[in-house]
Amino acid sequence: MRQLGAESHQTLVERARTVEAATGEWWMLFVATYPELGTAPHPAVEWLSRGSTAGRADLLRWVVAFNRPMLRRPDGFRTILPDTVVHELAHLAAFRLYGSRGHDAAWQSVMQRMGFAPTRTHTLDVTGLPGVQRRWRYQCGCGEVMLSTTRHRRIEQGQRTYQCTRCRQRLVRAPQERTG
């Protein structure tokens, strides 16, 4: 495992503390917007050590979790704070207020009332994050498709073929780009 330098580690610690503090501040804004949330405890913050998800809300444990490896990258930090923080807190609020689970109309209305677009996913490049499979370029009649390492290996070993869900043509490996 690659070790972070002292400066990078310090930056990561500072960013984590910033996200944790902002989560508390945003929760107070939720309570100000929805006074009926005032009886709910402040959500706990946890950190995910791997994967491509920027955050997660645990409705039963009253916890929001954020992707620590994403904090190392400036674009990840900017996505987690404030977008992902508000997104996950909106799940808790919608659950408490309406019994909502997921990205339904109740969650969307909470996001909009807090001034955020109700988007489900981030657009960050997750290449290289721990727990994220490499993607392999394949092509068909209508364009390119990215396949997981698992599917790529099945094709390479002759165990499976896959077809495009749009044009129904068999997927074939895209030509490799030459560098250097």
ZAKOL-974279 format. One record per residue (C-alpha): residue number from 1; residue in one letter; x, y, z. Coordinates in steps of 0.001 Angstrom, whole numbers, padded with zeros to 6 digits. Layout:
BEGIN
(site NUM, "a", (X, Y, Z))
...
END
This chain:
BEGIN
(site 1, "m", (000000, 000000, 000000))
(site 2, "r", (001329, 003417, -000950))
(site 3, "q", (002183, 005642, 001991))
(site 4, "l", (001061, 009242, 001979))
(site 5, "g", (003680, 011881, 002626))
(site 6, "a", (003320, 013929, 005818))
(site 7, "e", (001935, 016902, 003877))
(site 8, "s", (-000602, 014763, 001975))
(site 9, "h", (-001658, 013033, 005186))
(site 10, "q", (-002140, 016404, 006883))
(site 11, "t", (-004236, 017616, 003929))
(site 12, "l", (-006375, 014483, 004129))
(site 13, "v", (-006900, 014919, 007888))
(site 14, "e", (-007818, 018598, 007424))
(site 15, "r", (-010260, 017786, 004632))
(site 16, "a", (-011895, 015038, 006708))
(site 17, "r", (-012320, 017431, 009637))
(site 18, "t", (-013752, 020062, 007298))
(site 19, "v", (-016313, 017591, 005929))
(site 20, "e", (-017244, 016444, 009444))
(site 21, "a", (-017743, 020037, 010638))
(site 22, "a", (-019691, 020959, 007498))
(site 23, "t", (-021941, 017929, 007996))
(site 24, "g", (-022937, 019293, 011403))
(site 25, "e", (-023469, 022785, 009998))
(site 26, "w", (-025568, 021490, 007123))
(site 27, "w", (-027636, 019389, 009517))
(site 28, "m", (-028425, 022540, 011483))
(site 29, "l", (-029606, 024153, 008220))
(site 30, "f", (-031832, 021125, 007622))
(site 31, "v", (-033288, 021553, 011116))
(site 32, "a", (-033831, 025277, 010498))
(site 33, "t", (-035607, 024445, 007228))
(site 34, "y", (-037572, 021525, 008687))
(site 35, "p", (-038163, 022274, 012412))
(site 36, "e", (-039665, 018801, 012917))
(site 37, "l", (-036113, 017426, 012514))
(site 38, "g", (-035147, 019206, 015744))
(site 39, "t", (-035896, 016095, 017796))
(site 40, "a", (-033601, 013932, 015676))
(site 41, "p", (-030019, 013440, 016858))
(site 42, "h", (-027130, 014853, 014880))
(site 43, "p", (-026029, 012215, 012370))
(site 44, "a", (-022725, 010454, 013023))
(site 45, "v", (-020054, 010613, 010311))
(site 46, "e", (-018087, 007578, 009173))
(site 47, "w", (-015533, 007076, 006426))
(site 48, "l", (-015565, 004563, 003584))
(site 49, "s", (-012128, 003190, 002735))
(site 50, "r", (-012873, 001955, -000779))
(site 51, "g", (-015295, 001969, -003682))
(site 52, "s", (-016686, 004408, -006204))
(site 53, "t", (-019574, 005799, -004195))
(site 54, "a", (-018990, 009298, -002824))
(site 55, "g", (-021260, 008749, 000155))
(site 56, "r", (-023893, 006635, 001844))
(site 57, "a", (-026665, 007190, 004374))
(site 58, "d", (-027541, 004494, 006901))
(site 59, "l", (-031119, 005298, 007852))
(site 60, "l", (-031350, 002882, 010762))
(site 61, "r", (-028016, 003737, 012404))
(site 62, "w", (-028448, 007483, 011613))
(site 63, "v", (-025012, 007681, 010012))
(site 64, "v", (-023673, 009341, 006892))
(site 65, "a", (-020466, 007967, 005399))
(site 66, "f", (-018124, 009538, 002874))
(site 67, "n", (-015373, 008145, 000652))
(site 68, "r", (-012026, 008969, 002286))
(site 69, "p", (-009843, 008129, -000782))
(site 70, "m", (-011838, 010675, -002813))
(site 71, "l", (-010774, 013386, -000364))
(site 72, "r", (-007181, 013063, -001581))
(site 73, "r", (-008210, 014497, -004922))
(site 74, "p", (-009277, 018145, -005197))
(site 75, "d", (-012201, 017252, -007485))
(site 76, "g", (-013342, 014597, -005007))
(site 77, "f", (-013164, 017010, -002083))
(site 78, "r", (-015204, 019583, -004046))
(site 79, "t", (-017822, 016926, -004857))
(site 80, "i", (-018120, 015581, -001322))
(site 81, "l", (-018406, 019088, 000086))
(site 82, "p", (-021105, 020259, -000239))
(site 83, "d", (-022924, 018097, -002829))
(site 84, "t", (-022525, 014656, -001280))
(site 85, "v", (-022943, 015932, 002273))
(site 86, "v", (-026313, 017492, 001401))
(site 87, "h", (-027309, 014462, -000711))
(site 88, "e", (-026764, 012023, 002180))
(site 89, "l", (-028301, 014283, 004824))
(site 90, "a", (-031344, 014658, 002548))
(site 91, "h", (-031778, 010875, 002722))
(site 92, "l", (-031897, 011050, 006520))
(site 93, "a", (-034256, 014017, 006483))
(site 94, "a", (-036619, 012470, 003914))
(site 95, "f", (-036670, 009229, 005891))
(site 96, "r", (-037457, 011001, 009159))
(site 97, "l", (-040050, 013320, 007627))
(site 98, "y", (-041777, 011050, 005104))
(site 99, "g", (-040537, 007485, 005632))
(site 100, "s", (-038762, 007864, 002292))
(site 101, "r", (-036066, 005457, 001129))
(site 102, "g", (-034008, 006038, -001980))
(site 103, "h", (-034173, 008780, -004559))
(site 104, "d", (-037960, 009159, -004654))
(site 105, "a", (-040075, 012312, -004942))
(site 106, "a", (-039808, 013063, -001197))
(site 107, "w", (-035992, 012968, -001292))
(site 108, "q", (-035986, 015065, -004454))
(site 109, "s", (-038175, 017716, -002845))
(site 110, "v", (-035871, 017886, 000192))
(site 111, "m", (-032846, 018334, -002096))
(site 112, "q", (-034595, 021092, -004037))
(site 113, "r", (-035744, 022892, -000901))
(site 114, "m", (-032131, 022863, 000346))
(site 115, "g", (-031090, 024479, -002966))
(site 116, "f", (-029501, 021463, -004680))
(site 117, "a", (-030329, 019550, -007843))
(site 118, "p", (-031609, 016071, -006934))
(site 119, "t", (-028930, 014100, -008776))
(site 120, "r", (-028291, 010466, -007913))
(site 121, "t", (-024654, 010049, -008866))
(site 122, "h", (-021439, 012014, -009139))
(site 123, "t", (-019457, 012359, -012355))
(site 124, "l", (-015953, 011859, -010969))
(site 125, "d", (-013426, 009627, -012672))
(site 126, "v", (-012959, 006861, -010112))
(site 127, "t", (-010006, 005219, -011842))
(site 128, "g", (-007365, 004238, -009321))
(site 129, "l", (-009528, 004472, -006220))
(site 130, "p", (-009256, 001459, -003891))
(site 131, "g", (-011942, -001137, -004549))
(site 132, "v", (-012760, 000112, -008053))
(site 133, "q", (-012281, -002302, -010917))
(site 134, "r", (-010401, -001187, -013977))
(site 135, "r", (-012643, -000633, -017010))
(site 136, "w", (-011857, -002008, -020471))
(site 137, "r", (-012838, -000381, -023771))
(site 138, "y", (-015009, -002450, -026108))
(site 139, "q", (-016902, -001407, -029204))
(site 140, "c", (-020013, -002321, -031161))
(site 141, "g", (-021964, -000908, -034081))
(site 142, "c", (-023160, 002152, -032190))
(site 143, "g", (-020056, 003169, -030263))
(site 144, "e", (-017893, 002275, -027277))
(site 145, "v", (-018791, 000455, -024084))
(site 146, "m", (-016705, 000126, -020930))
(site 147, "l", (-016659, -003347, -019362))
(site 148, "s", (-015535, -004420, -015909))
(site 149, "t", (-012400, -006483, -015429))
(site 150, "t", (-014580, -009497, -014617))
(site 151, "r", (-016419, -009334, -017944))
(site 152, "h", (-013206, -008564, -019814))
(site 153, "r", (-011539, -011673, -018362))
(site 154, "r", (-014528, -013857, -019247))
(site 155, "i", (-014268, -012683, -022851))
(site 156, "e", (-010471, -013138, -022929))
(site 157, "q", (-010782, -016692, -021542))
(site 158, "g", (-013489, -017584, -024063))
(site 159, "q", (-016078, -018180, -021350))
(site 160, "r", (-018601, -015550, -022498))
(site 161, "t", (-019551, -013138, -025214))
(site 162, "y", (-021480, -009948, -024574))
(site 163, "q", (-023664, -007849, -026822))
(site 164, "c", (-024588, -004195, -026820))
(site 165, "t", (-027904, -003477, -025121))
(site 166, "r", (-028705, -000816, -027755))
(site 167, "c", (-027691, -002271, -031148))
(site 168, "r", (-027456, -005949, -030043))
(site 169, "q", (-024092, -006440, -031822))
(site 170, "r", (-021367, -008503, -030197))
(site 171, "l", (-018862, -006426, -028229))
(site 172, "v", (-015255, -006599, -029405))
(site 173, "r", (-012153, -005162, -027799))
(site 174, "a", (-011454, -001609, -028945))
(site 175, "p", (-008012, -000938, -030433))
(site 176, "q", (-005456, 000028, -027788))
(site 177, "e", (-004283, 003618, -027790))
(site 178, "r", (-000517, 003856, -028148))
(site 179, "t", (001289, 006224, -025820))
(site 180, "g", (004851, 007500, -025997))
END
